[in-house]
């Protein structure tokens, strides 16, 4: 069975590559070369392709992408709520969505999400496997996990986070951390290894997992099970020991004909972000880097979508290919529909700013168009060009709701007498009438 990377290596332009080239405004030859090299992935499970999926690309040559996490928990949520979250995420611009359900009815929720989603869907298979084992990770056998990966692949999951890089010899490196092992998948695998005194079964089953991924063209999202969960733990030995293993597995996965992207750290102070991105790119030979945040400070519970969006913009600027959003509920609770919206908007800002900073052709066109509309007091065009038009118009309407104010040359912050842009308009009009030249003559020193 062929995959996007195998097709690209053979010089075959797939329908998905053509679609992506049009979306990215890139030559199809660029897409072909990037996919063949492993620097770009097109998460497109062959099952989902037969449904509503609109193929997209993740890679440094493409636009910086964002992912939104949804899913129920053992405490709350249901199918309807998750579908509402999916709609909210896609409506506001999420490029992919991960179903991280950990509670009941996981299979039905995922099936409904995949059926309804035009964007790639990702999962963390160990969550559903654990639910079916009654929550006891020590009862897992390698075949349990292989069976779950194949089950989700058959459902149409486009990419999967699998924590293959956490090895038994890494665990002692986490014992002095402030926040230990914060990845759920990483902590589960660590516990299994400690109970059984054996190496990570996902690492040892890697080739078997490749066989399943290749059959359905499921993209690897190699999980960072030892990512730092606080800036105090950032860039430590444990994180980079796992990264080296992920570099090895990236090469093995690509050699096995599977598409691979690599997940990155969650809490990194600003001064270490560039180094982290560049190190991953080097170790993983340019495979797309998919980062959570990163959060640049730990003191803002309730506002972590902001603290992480700062790090996300920097990560995207320095080469991260996809940014995994954080919502205001991070560390506090299961996000609701409004939290999803806030996370997506924050990260669309980060991704767009990264594209502008990277000098991607055309990235700044929308900024320039909105600035022009702002200077011309074309309020409706400003709203249309906004990442969140509804909110932009709602804020304007709070004080000036009447239609007449949609053509007014001022807003409620400055009013008609103190608006700098209105004053600039007056200055330009005077300059056009010759008054500026007359003034220059008046103030010029006499010859």
Helices and strands as residue ranges (DSSP letters): H 4-9, H 15-24, H 28-37, E 40-41, H 46-49, E 58-59, E 65-70, H 79-91, E 96-99, H 106-116, E 120-123, H 125-132, G 137-139, H 142-155, E 159-162, G 168-174, H 184-196, H 201-204, H 206-216, E 219-222, G 231-233, H 237-255, E 260-264, H 270-283, E 289-292, H 304-318, E 322-324, H 337-357, H 365-375, H 379-385, H 389-397, G 403-406, H 415-418, H 420-432, H 435-443
